[in-house]
Amino acid sequence: MSKNQTETNLLLILSFLALCAIASATVYRVYALNYPGVFAALAAAVFLFYRLKNIFLGHPFFAPAEAEAGTGGRPEPKNAVRLTIFFYFLLAAGCLYLLFAARTGAALVSPWEAVPVSFFFYYAAASLLLIFLIARPIHHSLLLLAFHFGLSLSIALAVYKNGYGFDPLIHEATLDLIDRHGAVDPKPFYYLGQYGLIMMAHKLLFLPIDWQNRLLVPALAVIFLPLSFYLAASQGDRQKSGLAALACLALPCAIFTLTTPQNLSYLFFLLAILFAWPAKRRSDLALPAVFSLAAASVHPIAGIPAVLLILLSAAAKLDAVKIKKGAVVAVLFFSAVALPLSFYFLENNNAGDTGEKIARMTAWQATREFAASLRPAMPASENFILNAAYLYAFNLKIAFILLAAAGLFLYFRRKTRQEEEKLFLAMAATLLVSHLLIKTLPFEFLVSYERDAYADRILILIAVLLLPSILAALAALAGKIMAESGRTKIIFAVFAALAFAASLYASYPRRDALFNSRGYSVGDADFAAAEFIDKNAAGEFLVLANQQTSAAALKNFGFKKYYKNGSIFYYPIPTGGPLYPFYLDMVYKKASRETMAAAMDLAGVKESYFVLNKYWWAFSKVLDEARLEADDWWEIGNGDIYVFKYKR
């Protein structure tokens, strides 16, 4: 059977989008993303696409599919399949109803605070029916697969009225500025690919910036990941490959639930890996090379390893044996040291901005910490459902390692071995070295709770690198299960459906008896407080507030005020900036007039505001202190936020 033309067209669209990211990032870096810049980026992307299209079509994923192997059983009656599909969509509709009924503008730590527990029963039941459908030789299985991915990745989009997280609001304000002026100075070397994609769609297709800024990563993941997973797992058996692709939902998908440059770069990095996986010739690397450059155009943490991955695959395909070995070793060495060196220079250029000092961790301590994180974990004594969910979530690292080891075992058993699998595992090992080296950097320019973020992102890259091996193991496991008796199939299907539900729960922020994600979403009260301050203030002023209120102000008013020649933004963004330590002193030490006066002296203003959210852990203490020393104060949103005014 020939490959479905729709699948081919989707892959070509994906390649064109990656070229648009590269072209628009380049144009923005050297010029701007006004209308001439956008048209120039589009022309460059179209030119490159038509020059490379035939090379792309030579990739193994575009090759005609082999005849599909059946399961050996009798075809299912059409009426039974239709009835199963009907009940699947009925359960999925129930899930969507519960999600949108929970939609709120309140400040939440977790979407599960608003979504009822019954949602997970609907979701697990829908997942179970989908497993039975994918295991049958039916048409449109990929469409069903994409729909379920969409349901899984849309929780935050449905529940959070004001958007999920505060980083997207910061990027949205930047995009609004680019829309008006064509560029923002100074231009960074990162984020440009995401900004370029959004601005091209906004100026050429009139798509709203705010909705693109929410939907870009989840939408691309829903459209392209199920197909890519299916093709990467494909061994001529549609059911087995479909089940392996569906089984990826048993792994937390948090990085694809939110649009940020880092998450978009993870997506392109994953696509580069999946498309480099079956490469047998150097020309097969053209498409994954485009994805790797797209990742690099968006964010260096995923972009640098993505480019090195393609160089590693290309080096392994050199004809001269000595040059080949030397090139492979050189690329692996760079993959181990490139990111640590980048962070080392970043640390030296920014050290000490927060005024906090932290002892450096040794490489041995970092190794011991990582080894300890791989120990099996048992949840504390809670209700059975929560214990079961966390028993699964706490031990996912072990499951990752076991599945990757199973994929490696299958690699050594095959007569025709796929060299990329060995290369990817070697690169995962070098990135682990990179992670351990990065852990030795103190990152003193960041506030304490953000210092592990960079090293943790390397662990995500390692997990993504292991996905092809895991897909191979999942496809083999699916084949084994499909050959078993009906009772065994049902037991495994029920377990998988429950694993999907547990994974979905773990993919989003949580606040329960076993885990507290801490960070709140931007609520209606944050926007109300920012609006109130802007209307009440007279002349030049600054505001000490948390990230949520600061992001709300940035969305509503953009980059409105800067002081001291543009070095101080009037809200404490970024958290490593000069105003944030004053905010921390207000909420952690004492909400004093002296602290506000010092902040005003730094910025050179005579008016300031302090914003206190009711959910702050020491709210009552800070509230009493601020009331005593502020010139005036107001209650916003039925007491959700208090605003205090100080004048010199």
C-alpha positions as CSV (number, residue, x, y, z in Angstrom):
1,M,0.0,0.0,0.0
2,S,1.4,3.5,-0.9
3,K,1.9,5.9,1.9
4,N,-1.1,8.1,2.5
5,Q,-0.8,11.3,0.6
6,T,-2.1,13.2,3.6
7,E,0.8,11.9,5.7
8,T,3.2,13.0,3.0
9,N,1.7,16.5,2.8
10,L,1.8,16.8,6.6
11,L,5.5,16.0,6.6
12,L,6.1,18.6,3.9
13,I,4.2,21.2,5.8
14,L,6.3,20.4,8.9
15,S,9.5,20.8,6.9
16,F,8.3,24.2,5.5
17,L,7.4,25.5,9.0
18,A,10.9,24.6,10.2
19,L,12.4,26.5,7.2
20,C,10.1,29.4,8.1
21,A,11.5,29.4,11.6
22,I,15.1,29.4,10.3
23,A,14.5,32.1,7.6
24,S,12.5,34.4,9.9
25,A,15.1,34.1,12.7
26,T,17.9,35.0,10.2
27,V,15.9,38.0,8.8
28,Y,15.1,39.3,12.2
29,R,18.6,39.0,13.4
30,V,20.0,41.1,10.5
31,Y,17.0,43.3,9.8
32,A,13.5,43.3,11.4
33,L,10.1,41.5,11.2
34,N,8.1,44.3,9.7
35,Y,6.2,43.6,6.5
36,P,9.3,43.7,4.2
37,G,11.1,41.4,6.6
38,V,8.3,39.0,6.8
39,F,7.9,38.8,3.0
40,A,11.7,38.3,2.7
41,A,11.6,35.4,5.3
42,L,8.7,33.9,3.4
43,A,10.5,34.2,0.0
44,A,13.6,32.6,1.5
45,A,11.6,29.7,3.1
46,V,9.7,29.0,-0.2
47,F,13.0,29.1,-2.2
48,L,14.7,26.7,0.2
49,F,11.7,24.4,0.3
50,Y,11.5,24.0,-3.4
51,R,15.3,23.5,-3.6
52,L,15.2,20.8,-0.9
53,K,11.8,19.2,-1.5
54,N,13.1,16.4,-3.6
55,I,15.9,15.6,-1.1
56,F,13.2,15.6,1.7
57,L,11.1,13.2,-0.4
58,G,14.0,10.8,-0.4
59,H,13.9,10.4,3.4
60,P,12.8,6.9,4.5
61,F,9.6,8.3,6.1
62,F,8.4,9.3,2.6
63,A,9.1,5.9,1.1
64,P,6.1,3.7,0.1
65,A,4.8,1.8,3.1
66,E,5.3,-2.0,3.1
67,A,2.3,-4.3,3.2
68,E,0.8,-4.1,6.6
69,A,1.0,-7.2,8.7
70,G,-2.3,-8.1,10.3
71,T,-2.9,-9.5,13.8
72,G,-4.0,-12.8,12.4
73,G,-7.5,-12.5,13.9
74,R,-10.8,-12.0,12.1
75,P,-11.7,-8.5,11.0
76,E,-14.0,-6.7,13.5
77,P,-17.6,-6.1,12.4
78,K,-18.0,-2.6,11.1
79,N,-20.9,-1.9,13.5
80,A,-18.8,-2.9,16.5
81,V,-16.1,-0.5,15.5
82,R,-18.5,2.3,14.8
83,L,-20.1,1.8,18.2
84,T,-16.7,1.8,19.9
85,I,-15.8,5.0,18.1
86,F,-19.1,6.6,19.2
87,F,-18.5,5.7,22.8
88,Y,-14.9,7.0,22.6
89,F,-16.0,10.4,21.4
90,L,-18.9,10.4,23.9
91,L,-16.3,9.9,26.8
92,A,-13.9,12.5,25.2
93,A,-16.8,15.0,25.0
94,G,-17.4,14.4,28.7
95,C,-13.8,15.2,29.3
96,L,-14.0,18.4,27.3
97,Y,-17.2,19.4,29.1
98,L,-15.6,19.0,32.5
99,L,-12.5,20.9,31.4
100,F,-14.4,23.9,30.0
101,A,-16.8,23.9,32.9
102,A,-13.8,24.3,35.2
103,R,-12.4,27.3,33.2
104,T,-11.4,30.1,35.6
105,G,-9.6,33.3,36.0
106,A,-8.6,32.6,39.6
107,A,-4.9,32.2,40.5
108,L,-4.2,28.5,40.6
109,V,-1.2,26.3,41.5
110,S,-2.7,23.4,39.5
111,P,-5.4,23.0,37.0
112,W,-6.5,20.0,39.0
113,E,-7.7,22.4,41.7
114,A,-10.6,23.3,39.3
115,V,-11.1,20.0,37.4
116,P,-13.2,17.4,39.2
117,V,-11.8,13.9,39.9
118,S,-14.4,12.4,37.6
119,F,-12.5,13.8,34.7
120,F,-9.8,11.1,35.2
121,F,-12.4,8.3,35.0
122,Y,-13.7,9.6,31.7
123,Y,-10.2,10.0,30.4
124,A,-9.0,6.5,31.5
125,A,-12.2,5.0,30.0
126,A,-11.7,6.9,26.7
127,S,-8.1,5.8,26.6
128,L,-9.1,2.2,27.1
129,L,-11.5,2.3,24.2
130,L,-8.9,4.0,22.0
131,I,-6.4,1.2,22.8
132,F,-8.9,-1.3,21.5
133,L,-9.6,0.8,18.4
134,I,-5.9,1.3,17.6
135,A,-5.2,-2.5,18.0
136,R,-7.8,-3.2,15.3
137,P,-7.1,-2.8,11.5
138,I,-9.3,0.3,11.1
139,H,-8.9,3.4,9.0
140,H,-8.3,6.8,10.5
141,S,-6.4,5.4,13.5
142,L,-3.8,8.2,13.2
143,L,-6.7,10.8,13.3
144,L,-8.0,9.2,16.5
145,L,-4.5,9.1,17.9
146,A,-4.0,12.9,17.2
147,F,-7.4,13.7,18.8
148,H,-6.3,11.9,22.0
149,F,-3.0,13.7,22.0
150,G,-5.0,16.9,21.6
151,L,-7.2,16.1,24.6
152,S,-4.2,15.3,26.7
153,L,-2.3,18.5,25.8
154,S,-5.3,20.9,26.1
155,I,-5.9,20.8,29.8
156,A,-4.2,24.1,30.6
157,L,-5.7,25.8,27.4
158,A,-9.2,24.9,28.6
159,V,-8.8,25.7,32.3
160,Y,-6.7,28.8,32.5
161,K,-8.6,31.8,31.2
162,N,-5.6,34.1,31.5
163,G,-3.1,31.6,30.1
164,Y,-0.9,29.0,31.6
165,G,2.3,30.3,33.3
166,F,3.7,33.8,33.2
167,D,6.6,33.3,30.7
168,P,4.2,33.4,27.7
169,L,2.9,36.8,28.8
170,I,6.4,38.1,28.8
171,H,7.0,36.8,25.3
172,E,3.6,38.1,24.2
173,A,4.5,41.6,25.3
174,T,7.8,41.3,23.3
175,L,5.8,40.1,20.2
176,D,3.4,43.1,20.5
177,L,6.4,45.4,20.5
178,I,7.9,43.6,17.5
179,D,4.5,43.9,15.7
180,R,4.5,47.7,16.2
181,H,8.2,48.5,15.6
182,G,9.6,45.5,13.7
183,A,12.2,44.7,16.3
184,V,13.2,44.9,19.9
185,D,16.7,46.1,20.9
186,P,19.0,44.6,21.9
187,K,18.3,41.5,19.7
188,P,19.2,38.2,21.4
189,F,20.5,35.2,19.6
190,Y,17.7,33.1,21.0
191,Y,13.8,33.0,20.8
192,L,14.0,34.4,17.2
193,G,12.6,31.3,15.5
194,Q,9.5,31.3,17.7
195,Y,9.0,35.1,17.3
196,G,9.5,34.7,13.5
197,L,6.9,31.9,13.1
198,I,4.3,33.9,15.1
199,M,5.0,37.2,13.4
200,M,4.8,35.5,9.9
201,A,1.4,34.0,10.7
202,H,0.2,37.2,12.3
203,K,1.1,39.5,9.4
204,L,0.4,37.1,6.6
205,L,-2.6,35.2,7.9
206,F,-3.9,37.8,10.5
207,L,-3.8,35.2,13.3
208,P,-3.9,36.9,16.7
209,I,-0.6,37.0,18.6
210,D,-2.1,36.0,22.0
211,W,-3.7,32.9,20.7
212,Q,-0.7,31.8,18.7
213,N,1.4,32.4,21.8
214,R,-0.8,29.9,23.6
215,L,-1.5,27.3,20.9
216,L,1.8,27.1,18.9
217,V,3.6,24.3,20.7
218,P,0.5,22.2,21.7
219,A,-1.0,22.5,18.2
220,L,2.3,21.5,16.5
221,A,2.7,18.6,18.9
222,V,-0.9,17.4,18.3
223,I,-0.6,17.6,14.5
224,F,2.9,16.2,14.0
225,L,4.0,14.1,17.0
226,P,1.6,11.2,16.7
227,L,2.5,10.8,13.0
228,S,6.2,11.1,13.7
229,F,6.0,8.6,16.6
230,Y,4.1,6.2,14.4
231,L,6.6,6.4,11.5
232,A,9.5,6.0,13.9
233,A,8.0,2.9,15.4
234,S,6.7,1.5,12.1
235,Q,7.8,-2.0,11.1
236,G,5.2,-2.7,8.5
237,D,2.5,-3.2,11.2
238,R,0.0,-0.4,11.6
239,Q,-1.5,-1.7,14.8
240,K,1.8,-2.3,16.6
241,S,3.2,1.1,15.5
242,G,0.0,2.8,16.4
243,L,0.0,1.3,19.9
244,A,3.6,2.2,20.4
245,A,2.8,5.8,19.4
246,L,-0.2,5.9,21.7
247,A,1.9,4.4,24.6
248,C,4.0,7.6,24.5
249,L,1.2,9.2,26.4
250,A,2.2,7.0,29.4
251,L,5.2,9.4,29.6
252,P,4.6,12.9,31.0
253,C,4.2,15.4,28.2
254,A,4.6,18.6,30.2
255,I,7.0,20.2,27.7
256,F,4.3,20.2,25.0
257,T,1.5,21.7,27.1
258,L,2.8,25.3,27.1
259,T,4.2,27.5,24.4
260,T,7.7,28.9,25.3
261,P,10.8,29.1,23.2
262,Q,12.4,26.3,25.2
263,N,9.5,24.0,24.6
264,L,9.3,24.8,20.9
265,S,13.0,24.0,20.7
266,Y,12.4,20.7,22.5
267,L,9.8,19.8,19.8
268,F,12.2,20.5,17.0
269,F,14.9,18.6,18.8
270,L,12.6,15.6,19.1
271,L,11.7,15.8,15.4
272,A,15.4,16.0,14.5
273,I,16.0,12.8,16.5
274,L,13.0,10.9,15.1
275,F,13.8,11.8,11.5
276,A,17.5,11.1,11.9
277,W,16.7,7.7,13.4
278,P,16.1,5.8,10.1
279,A,18.8,7.7,8.1
280,K,21.0,5.4,6.0
281,R,22.6,7.9,3.7
282,R,23.9,11.4,4.3
283,S,21.1,12.8,2.1
284,D,18.6,11.3,4.6
285,L,20.0,13.8,7.1
286,A,18.8,16.9,5.2
287,L,15.3,17.0,6.8
288,P,16.6,16.3,10.4
289,A,19.3,18.9,9.8
290,V,16.5,21.5,9.0
291,F,14.8,20.5,12.3
292,S,18.0,20.9,14.2
293,L,18.7,24.3,12.8
294,A,15.1,25.3,13.6
295,A,15.7,24.2,17.2
296,A,18.9,26.3,17.2
297,S,17.0,29.3,15.9
298,V,14.6,29.1,18.9
299,H,16.8,28.2,21.9
300,P,20.4,27.2,22.4
301,I,19.9,24.6,25.2
302,A,18.1,22.3,22.7
303,G,19.6,23.8,19.6
304,I,23.3,23.1,20.3
305,P,22.7,19.4,21.0
306,A,20.4,19.2,18.0
307,V,23.0,20.5,15.6
308,L,25.7,18.3,17.2
309,L,23.3,15.3,16.8
310,I,23.2,15.8,13.1
311,L,26.9,16.3,12.9
312,L,27.4,13.1,14.8
313,S,25.2,11.2,12.4
314,A,26.9,12.7,9.4
315,A,30.4,11.9,10.9
316,A,29.3,8.3,11.3
317,K,28.5,8.1,7.6
318,L,32.0,9.2,6.4
319,D,33.8,6.6,4.3
320,A,37.4,7.0,5.7
321,V,37.4,4.9,8.8
322,K,40.1,6.9,10.7
323,I,38.5,10.2,9.9
324,K,35.1,8.8,10.8
325,K,36.2,7.6,14.3
326,G,38.0,10.9,15.0
327,A,35.0,13.0,13.9
328,V,32.6,10.9,16.0
329,V,34.8,11.2,19.1
330,A,35.2,15.0,18.5
331,V,31.5,15.6,18.2
332,L,30.8,13.5,21.4
333,F,33.4,15.5,23.2
334,F,31.8,18.8,22.2
335,S,28.3,17.5,23.2
336,A,29.7,16.9,26.7
337,V,31.4,20.3,27.1
338,A,29.5,22.8,24.9
339,L,26.6,23.6,27.2
340,P,28.7,23.6,30.4
341,L,31.1,26.1,28.8
342,S,28.2,28.2,27.6
343,F,26.7,28.3,31.1
344,Y,30.2,28.9,32.6
345,F,30.6,32.1,30.6
346,L,27.0,33.1,31.3
347,E,27.7,32.6,35.0
348,N,30.8,34.8,34.9
349,N,29.1,37.6,33.0
350,N,26.1,37.7,35.4
351,A,27.4,36.4,38.8
352,G,26.2,38.2,41.9
353,D,23.2,40.1,40.6
354,T,20.8,38.7,43.2
355,G,23.3,39.2,46.1
356,E,22.8,35.5,47.1
357,K,25.8,33.3,47.5
358,I,25.7,29.5,47.2
359,A,28.4,26.9,47.6
360,R,29.5,25.1,44.5
361,M,28.6,21.5,44.2
362,T,31.4,19.1,43.2
363,A,31.1,16.7,40.3
364,W,31.1,13.8,42.7
365,Q,28.3,15.3,44.7
366,A,26.3,15.9,41.5
367,T,26.8,12.3,40.5
368,R,25.7,11.0,43.9
369,E,22.6,13.3,43.8
370,F,21.7,11.9,40.3
371,A,22.2,8.3,41.4
372,A,20.0,8.9,44.4
373,S,17.2,10.3,42.2
374,L,17.1,6.9,40.4
375,R,16.3,5.0,43.5
376,P,12.7,3.5,43.6
377,A,10.4,5.8,45.5
378,M,7.2,4.9,47.4
379,P,4.6,7.5,48.0
380,A,3.6,8.4,51.6
381,S,0.4,6.9,53.0
382,E,-2.5,8.6,51.3
383,N,-5.6,7.3,49.5
384,F,-5.2,4.4,47.1
385,I,-5.7,6.4,43.9
386,L,-3.2,9.1,44.8
387,N,-0.7,6.5,46.0
388,A,-1.0,4.6,42.7
389,A,-0.6,7.7,40.6
390,Y,2.6,8.8,42.5
391,L,4.0,5.3,42.6
392,Y,4.0,5.6,38.8
393,A,5.1,9.2,38.6
394,F,7.9,8.9,41.1
395,N,9.5,6.0,39.3
396,L,9.2,7.2,35.7
397,K,13.0,7.7,35.5
398,I,13.5,4.0,36.2
399,A,10.8,3.1,33.6
400,F,12.7,5.3,31.1
401,I,16.0,3.5,31.7
402,L,14.4,0.0,31.6
403,L,12.6,0.8,28.3
404,A,15.8,2.3,26.8
405,A,17.8,-0.7,27.9
406,A,15.2,-3.0,26.3
407,G,15.6,-1.0,23.1
408,L,19.3,-1.4,23.3
409,F,18.9,-5.2,23.9
410,L,16.7,-5.4,20.7
411,Y,19.4,-3.5,18.8
412,F,22.1,-6.1,19.6
413,R,19.7,-8.9,18.8
414,R,18.9,-7.6,15.3
415,K,21.0,-8.9,12.4
416,T,20.7,-5.5,10.6
417,R,21.7,-3.0,13.2
418,Q,20.7,0.7,13.0
419,E,23.8,2.7,13.8
420,E,21.8,5.8,14.9
421,E,20.5,3.9,17.9
422,K,24.1,3.4,19.2
423,L,25.0,7.0,18.4
424,F,22.0,8.4,20.2
425,L,22.8,6.4,23.3
426,A,26.4,7.6,23.2
427,M,25.2,11.2,23.0
428,A,22.8,10.7,25.8
429,A,25.7,9.5,27.9
430,T,27.7,12.7,27.0
431,L,24.8,14.9,27.9
432,L,24.6,13.2,31.2
433,V,28.2,14.3,31.7
434,S,27.1,17.8,30.6
435,H,24.3,17.7,33.2
436,L,26.7,16.8,36.0
437,L,29.2,19.5,35.0
438,I,26.4,22.1,34.9
439,K,25.3,21.1,38.4
440,T,28.7,22.3,39.7
441,L,27.9,25.9,38.6
442,P,26.2,28.0,41.4
443,F,24.2,30.3,39.0
444,E,24.4,33.2,41.6
445,F,22.7,35.5,39.1
446,L,19.5,33.6,39.5
447,V,17.1,33.5,42.5
448,S,17.5,30.3,44.6
449,Y,14.5,28.4,43.3
450,E,15.5,28.8,39.6
451,R,19.1,27.5,40.0
452,D,18.4,23.9,39.1
453,A,16.4,24.8,36.0
454,Y,19.3,24.8,33.5
455,A,20.7,21.4,34.6
456,D,17.2,19.9,34.7
457,R,16.7,20.9,31.1
458,I,19.6,18.7,30.1
459,L,17.8,15.7,31.7
460,I,14.8,16.5,29.5
461,L,17.2,16.4,26.4
462,I,18.5,13.0,27.5
463,A,15.0,11.7,27.9
464,V,14.1,12.9,24.4
465,L,17.2,11.3,23.0
466,L,16.2,8.0,24.5
467,L,12.7,8.1,22.9
468,P,13.6,6.2,19.6
469,S,15.0,3.3,21.7
470,I,11.9,3.4,23.9
471,L,9.6,3.4,20.8
472,A,11.4,0.3,19.5
473,A,10.9,-1.4,22.9
474,L,7.2,-0.3,23.0
475,A,6.5,-1.6,19.5
476,A,8.1,-4.9,20.4
477,L,6.1,-5.1,23.6
478,A,2.9,-4.3,21.7
479,G,3.6,-7.1,19.3
480,K,4.1,-9.6,22.1
481,I,0.9,-8.5,23.9
482,M,-1.2,-8.7,20.7
483,A,-0.1,-12.3,20.3
484,E,-1.4,-13.2,23.8
485,S,-4.9,-14.3,24.8
486,G,-7.8,-12.0,25.1
487,R,-7.7,-11.8,28.9
488,T,-4.0,-10.9,28.9
489,K,-4.7,-8.1,26.3
490,I,-7.5,-6.7,28.5
491,I,-5.2,-6.7,31.6
492,F,-2.5,-4.8,29.7
493,A,-5.0,-2.4,28.1
494,V,-6.5,-1.5,31.5
495,F,-3.0,-1.0,33.0
496,A,-2.0,1.2,30.0
497,A,-5.2,3.3,30.3
498,L,-4.5,3.9,34.0
499,A,-0.9,4.8,33.2
500,F,-2.1,7.3,30.7
501,A,-4.3,8.9,33.4
502,A,-1.4,8.9,36.0
503,S,0.9,10.4,33.4
504,L,-1.6,13.1,32.5
505,Y,-1.9,14.0,36.2
506,A,1.9,14.3,36.5
507,S,2.2,16.3,33.3
508,Y,0.7,19.4,34.9
509,P,1.4,21.4,38.1
510,R,0.0,19.7,41.2
511,R,-0.9,20.6,44.7
512,D,-1.9,17.6,46.9
513,A,-0.7,15.8,50.0
514,L,2.4,14.4,48.2
515,F,3.5,17.3,45.9
516,N,3.3,21.1,45.7
517,S,4.2,22.9,42.5
518,R,4.1,26.2,44.4
519,G,4.0,28.6,41.3
520,Y,0.6,30.3,40.8
521,S,-1.0,31.2,37.5
522,V,-1.8,34.8,36.6
523,G,-5.3,35.6,37.9
524,D,-7.9,38.2,37.3
525,A,-6.9,40.0,40.4
526,D,-3.3,40.4,39.1
527,F,-4.7,42.2,36.0
528,A,-7.0,44.3,38.2
529,A,-4.1,45.3,40.5
530,A,-1.9,46.3,37.6
531,E,-4.8,48.3,36.1
532,F,-5.5,50.0,39.4
533,I,-1.9,51.0,40.0
534,D,-1.6,52.4,36.4
535,K,-4.7,54.6,36.9
536,N,-3.8,55.7,40.4
537,A,-0.1,56.6,39.9
538,A,1.0,60.1,39.1
539,G,4.3,60.7,37.5
540,E,7.2,58.3,37.7
541,F,6.8,55.2,39.9
542,L,7.9,51.6,40.4
543,V,6.1,48.5,41.6
544,L,7.4,45.7,43.8
545,A,5.2,42.6,43.0
546,N,5.6,38.9,42.3
547,Q,6.1,37.4,38.9
548,Q,2.3,36.9,38.2
549,T,1.3,40.6,38.8
550,S,4.4,41.8,36.9
551,A,3.5,39.6,33.9
552,A,0.0,40.9,34.0
553,A,1.3,44.5,33.9
554,L,3.6,43.6,31.1
555,K,0.8,42.1,29.0
556,N,-1.5,45.2,29.6
557,F,1.1,48.0,29.3
558,G,4.1,46.4,27.6
559,F,7.5,47.8,28.3
560,K,6.1,51.1,29.5
561,K,8.7,52.5,31.9
562,Y,12.5,52.1,32.3
563,Y,14.8,54.0,34.6
564,K,18.6,54.6,34.9
565,N,19.2,54.6,31.1
566,G,17.0,51.5,30.5
567,S,18.7,49.3,33.1
568,I,15.7,49.1,35.5
569,F,12.2,48.1,34.5
570,Y,9.5,49.5,36.7
571,Y,8.2,46.0,37.7
572,P,10.6,43.3,39.0
573,I,11.1,41.5,35.7
574,P,13.3,39.6,35.2
575,T,13.6,37.9,38.6
576,G,17.4,38.3,38.3
577,G,17.0,42.1,37.8
578,P,17.8,44.8,40.3
579,L,14.3,45.3,41.7
580,Y,13.5,41.7,42.6
581,P,15.8,41.5,45.7
582,F,13.8,44.4,47.2
583,Y,10.5,42.5,46.6
584,L,12.0,39.5,48.3
585,D,13.1,41.6,51.3
586,M,9.5,42.9,51.6
587,V,7.9,39.5,51.7
588,Y,10.6,37.4,53.4
589,K,12.2,39.9,55.9
590,K,10.0,42.9,56.7
591,A,7.5,45.0,54.6
592,S,9.2,48.2,55.6
593,R,9.3,51.8,54.3
594,E,13.1,51.6,54.4
595,T,13.1,48.9,51.8
596,M,10.7,50.8,49.5
597,A,12.8,53.9,49.9
598,A,15.9,52.1,48.9
599,A,14.2,50.8,45.8
600,M,13.0,54.3,44.9
601,D,16.5,55.7,45.4
602,L,17.9,53.0,43.1
603,A,15.4,53.9,40.3
604,G,15.3,57.6,41.0
605,V,11.6,57.9,41.6
606,K,9.4,59.4,44.4
607,E,6.4,57.0,44.3
608,S,6.2,53.3,44.6
609,Y,3.7,50.4,45.1
610,F,4.0,47.1,46.9
611,V,1.6,44.3,45.8
612,L,0.8,41.4,48.2
613,N,-1.1,38.4,47.1
614,K,-3.4,36.6,49.6
615,Y,-1.9,33.2,48.8
616,W,1.5,34.3,50.1
617,W,2.6,31.9,52.9
618,A,3.2,34.7,55.4
619,F,0.3,36.8,54.2
620,S,-1.0,37.9,57.6
621,K,2.4,39.0,58.9
622,V,3.3,40.9,55.8
623,L,-0.1,42.5,55.6
624,D,0.1,43.9,59.1
625,E,3.7,45.2,58.6
626,A,2.8,46.9,55.3
627,R,-0.4,48.5,56.7
628,L,1.6,50.2,59.5
629,E,4.2,51.9,57.2
630,A,2.5,52.5,53.9
631,D,1.0,55.9,53.0
632,D,-2.2,54.3,51.7
633,W,-3.5,50.9,50.8
634,W,-6.3,49.2,48.9
635,E,-8.0,45.8,48.7
636,I,-8.3,44.4,45.2
637,G,-10.5,41.5,44.0
638,N,-12.4,40.8,47.3
639,G,-9.1,40.6,49.2
640,D,-7.2,38.5,46.7
641,I,-4.5,41.2,46.4
642,Y,-3.6,44.2,48.6
643,V,-1.8,47.2,47.0
644,F,0.3,49.6,49.2
645,K,1.4,53.0,48.2
646,Y,4.6,54.8,49.3
647,K,5.7,58.4,48.6
648,R,8.9,60.3,49.2
